[in-house]
Amino acid sequence: MTDAHPAPPDRFPPGTRVRTYRHDPPHHTRLPRYARGKRGVVVEPEGPDELADLSAQGRGDAPVEQIYAVPSRPATSGARATTTSYWTCGRATWRRTKGAGPMSGDHHTDATIARRVRRLETLLEEKGLITGERLDEAIDAFLAESSPANGARVVARAWTDDAYRARLLADGTAAVQELGYMDGSYQRLRVVENTASHHNVIVCTLCSCYPLRLLGPSPSWYKSEAYRSRVVREPREVLREFGLSLPASVDITVWDSSAETRYLVLPRRPDGTEGLGEEELAALVTRNALIGTAAV
């Protein structure tokens, strides 16, 4: 966001009932298909940002929109709906309404995203803004500092320091910056905590957004269309396929990542680890636990 685009007023305060527009634009949009025409209630605003639908096209006139976190309860099998999906969208995709709409399971393909990335790299090189060699060096340097061990250290600190845990849950971005991660990042990090009665899992239904610096390169299954489309509709079954069987009494929340907001799961500390130090605790934490597809 630039100073040329002042922040807009907050149109939808928490508690406002809203519904997304049901549209299928020919260009990139941050509104996933499963959330189009869906009803929800605003939980909280997440601050202003440029409308990614337009800025992704390289346009310099993208308006600044307020971003909102809105939960929905998609259809689930069984008598009790215990799944909540969260998405974040700008105000241009919302309108006040009392209606509801169906859910769609269509998603972008990885091939489409890959073509866009290659085209962007080609344009940057053609304009002389960067060389292929320099781009490879920058990517290699970034990946060298990106590892799930970083996220594990964050979790271990939260397990051993209640004050840090409180800061992490209140403002994930600032808390991980205390440990030297995500400095200068424009993205927001939201940390969600697992409890005995509530489990969290992360997905990016549009592509593969997630906190790379804290989790390392995303696994192939996270980017797969099967995971992205199924986990928002049948998360309990998907988690069972990962070897994580949750009791029916445990609620599940699915957090849909975006270009602006990334998520990290704070897993429950295992029993019998009271005498372990931070390094020993960090060694117990897996990348899947940070995504929510494993307990620890």
C-alpha positions in Angstrom: 0.0 0.0 0.0 1.3 3.5 -0.9 0.7 6.9 0.5 -1.1 7.8 -2.8 -3.9 5.5 -1.7 -5.4 6.6 1.7 -7.0 3.9 3.8 -10.7 3.6 3.2 -13.3 3.7 6.0 -14.2 0.5 7.7 -17.6 -0.3 6.2 -18.2 -3.6 7.8 -17.7 -3.7 11.6 -17.5 -7.1 13.4 -20.8 -8.8 13.5 -22.0 -7.5 10.1 -23.7 -10.2 8.0 -22.3 -10.2 4.5 -22.3 -12.2 1.3 -19.6 -12.4 -1.4 -20.4 -11.5 -4.9 -21.1 -14.5 -7.2 -18.9 -13.7 -10.2 -16.3 -15.4 -12.3 -13.9 -12.7 -13.6 -11.5 -13.5 -16.5 -8.6 -12.3 -14.4 -6.9 -13.3 -11.1 -9.1 -12.8 -8.0 -8.4 -13.4 -4.3 -11.9 -14.6 -3.8 -11.8 -18.4 -3.9 -14.6 -20.2 -5.9 -15.8 -22.1 -2.9 -16.5 -18.7 -1.1 -18.3 -17.0 -4.0 -21.9 -16.3 -3.2 -21.3 -17.5 0.4 -22.8 -15.9 3.5 -20.8 -15.1 6.6 -20.4 -12.7 9.5 -17.4 -10.4 9.8 -15.1 -11.4 12.7 -12.6 -8.6 12.5 -10.9 -6.3 10.0 -7.4 -7.1 9.1 -6.3 -3.7 7.9 -6.2 -2.1 4.4 -4.3 -3.3 1.4 -4.3 -2.8 -2.4 -7.0 -4.8 -4.2 -5.0 -7.8 -5.4 -7.5 -8.5 -8.2 -6.2 -5.4 -10.0 -2.6 -5.1 -8.7 -1.9 -8.7 -9.9 -2.5 -7.4 -13.4 0.3 -4.8 -13.0 -2.1 -1.9 -12.8 -1.0 1.1 -10.8 -4.6 2.2 -10.0 -5.5 -0.6 -7.7 -7.7 0.9 -4.9 -6.9 0.2 -1.3 -9.6 -2.0 0.3 -10.2 -3.0 3.9 -9.5 -6.7 4.4 -11.9 -8.7 6.5 -11.8 -12.2 8.2 -15.1 -14.0 7.6 -16.0 -17.6 8.7 -18.4 -19.9 7.1 -19.6 -23.4 7.9 -19.6 -25.5 4.7 -21.7 -28.6 4.4 -20.3 -31.5 6.3 -21.3 -35.1 6.6 -22.8 -36.3 9.9 -25.2 -34.8 12.3 -22.9 -32.1 13.7 -21.2 -29.4 11.6 -17.9 -28.9 13.4 -15.9 -27.3 10.6 -15.3 -23.6 10.1 -13.5 -22.1 7.1 -12.0 -18.6 7.3 -11.2 -16.5 4.3 -10.0 -12.9 3.9 -11.3 -10.6 1.2 -11.4 -6.9 0.4 -14.6 -4.9 0.7 -15.1 -4.9 -3.0 -16.0 -8.5 -2.9 -18.6 -8.1 -0.1 -22.1 -6.7 0.2 -24.6 -6.6 3.1 -27.2 -9.3 2.6 -29.4 -11.8 4.3 -29.2 -14.4 1.5 -27.0 -17.4 1.1 -25.4 -19.1 -1.8 -24.0 -22.5 -2.8 -20.4 -23.6 -2.5 -18.3 -24.4 -5.6 -15.3 -26.8 -5.6 -13.5 -25.4 -8.7 -10.0 -24.1 -8.2 -7.1 -22.7 -10.2 -4.7 -25.3 -11.5 -1.0 -25.4 -10.7 -0.2 -25.3 -14.4 -1.9 -21.9 -14.7 0.0 -20.5 -11.8 3.3 -21.8 -13.1 2.7 -20.2 -16.5 2.0 -16.8 -14.8 5.3 -17.1 -12.8 7.3 -17.9 -15.9 5.7 -15.0 -17.8 6.6 -12.6 -15.0 10.2 -13.8 -14.9 10.5 -13.4 -18.6 9.1 -9.8 -18.5 11.5 -8.8 -15.7 14.4 -10.1 -17.7 13.2 -8.5 -21.0 12.9 -5.1 -19.3 16.4 -5.5 -17.9 15.2 -5.3 -14.3 16.9 -8.5 -13.3 18.9 -11.3 -14.9 18.1 -15.0 -14.7 21.3 -15.6 -12.7 20.5 -12.9 -10.2 16.9 -14.2 -9.8 18.2 -17.7 -9.1 20.7 -16.3 -6.6 18.0 -14.4 -4.8 15.7 -17.4 -4.6 18.5 -19.7 -3.4 19.5 -17.2 -0.7 15.9 -16.9 0.5 15.3 -20.7 0.5 18.6 -21.3 2.4 17.1 -19.3 5.3 13.6 -20.9 5.0 13.0 -24.0 7.1 10.4 -25.6 9.3 13.0 -25.5 12.0 12.3 -21.8 12.2 8.6 -22.4 12.9 9.5 -25.1 15.4 11.7 -22.6 17.3 8.7 -20.2 17.5 6.5 -23.0 18.9 9.1 -24.1 21.4 9.5 -20.5 22.7 5.7 -20.2 23.0 5.6 -23.5 24.9 8.2 -22.3 27.4 7.3 -18.6 27.7 3.7 -17.7 28.5 4.3 -14.0 27.9 5.8 -14.7 24.5 2.9 -17.1 23.7 0.4 -14.3 24.5 2.3 -11.9 22.2 2.4 -14.5 19.4 -1.3 -15.1 19.5 -2.1 -11.3 19.6 0.3 -10.3 16.8 2.1 -13.1 15.1 4.1 -10.9 12.8 5.6 -8.8 15.6 6.3 -11.9 17.8 8.2 -13.8 15.2 10.2 -10.7 14.3 11.5 -10.8 17.9 13.2 -14.0 16.9 14.5 -12.6 13.6 11.9 -13.9 11.2 9.8 -12.0 8.6 11.7 -8.7 9.0 10.5 -6.3 6.3 7.7 -8.6 5.2 4.5 -7.0 4.0 2.5 -10.1 4.9 0.6 -10.6 8.2 1.1 -13.7 10.2 -1.7 -15.0 12.3 -1.0 -17.8 14.7 -3.9 -20.1 15.7 -3.7 -22.3 18.7 -4.8 -25.9 19.0 -6.5 -26.9 22.3 -8.1 -30.1 23.6 -11.4 -29.1 22.1 -10.3 -27.3 18.9 -8.0 -28.1 16.0 -6.7 -25.8 13.3 -5.5 -26.6 9.8 -4.2 -24.3 7.0 -4.8 -24.3 3.3 -4.5 -21.9 0.4 -7.4 -22.7 -1.9 -6.2 -20.4 -4.7 -2.5 -21.5 -5.0 0.0 -22.4 -2.2 0.4 -19.3 0.0 2.0 -20.1 3.4 4.7 -18.7 5.6 7.7 -19.9 3.6 10.4 -18.5 5.9 8.9 -20.4 8.9 7.9 -23.6 7.2 10.4 -24.0 4.3 9.3 -24.8 0.7 5.8 -26.1 0.7 5.3 -29.9 0.3 3.8 -31.1 -3.0 0.6 -32.3 -1.3 -0.1 -28.7 0.1 -0.1 -27.4 -3.5 -2.1 -30.2 -4.9 -5.6 -29.6 -6.1 -6.9 -32.6 -4.2 -5.8 -31.1 -0.8 -6.8 -27.5 -1.6 -10.3 -28.5 -2.7 -11.1 -31.3 -0.1 -9.8 -29.9 3.1 -12.3 -27.1 3.2 -15.2 -29.5 2.6 -14.1 -32.6 4.5 -11.2 -31.7 6.8 -11.8 -34.5 9.3 -11.5 -37.2 6.5 -8.4 -35.5 5.0 -6.7 -35.3 8.5 -7.5 -39.0 9.0 -5.7 -39.8 5.7 -2.7 -38.0 7.2 -2.9 -40.3 10.2 -4.5 -37.8 12.5 -7.9 -39.0 13.8 -9.7 -36.4 15.9 -12.6 -37.2 18.2 -16.0 -36.0 17.1 -16.0 -33.7 20.0 -13.1 -31.7 18.6 -14.1 -28.7 16.4 -12.0 -28.1 13.3 -11.3 -24.7 11.8 -9.8 -24.4 8.3 -7.9 -21.2 7.7 -7.6 -20.1 4.0 -4.3 -18.2 3.4 -4.0 -15.3 1.1 -1.4 -13.0 -0.4 -1.9 -10.6 2.6 -2.4 -13.0 5.5 -0.5 -16.2 6.3 -1.2 -18.7 9.1 0.8 -20.8 11.5 -0.6 -23.5 13.8 0.6 -23.6 17.4 0.2 -27.3 18.3 -0.4 -28.6 21.8 2.6 -29.3 23.8 3.0 -33.1 24.2 2.6 -34.6 27.6 5.7 -35.6 29.5 7.9 -32.9 28.1 8.0 -30.6 31.1 11.7 -31.1 31.7 12.8 -30.4 28.1 14.5 -27.2 27.0 13.6 -25.1 23.9 16.0 -26.9 21.5 14.7 -30.3 22.6 11.1 -29.2 22.2 11.8 -27.7 18.8 13.2 -31.0 17.6 9.7 -32.6 18.3 7.8 -30.2 16.1 7.1 -31.3 12.5 6.2 -29.1 9.5 2.9 -31.0 9.2 2.0 -29.9 12.8 2.7 -26.3 11.8 0.2 -26.7 9.0 -2.2 -28.7 11.1 -2.1 -32.1 9.5 -0.3 -33.7 12.4 -0.6 -33.3 16.2 3.1 -32.4 16.7 
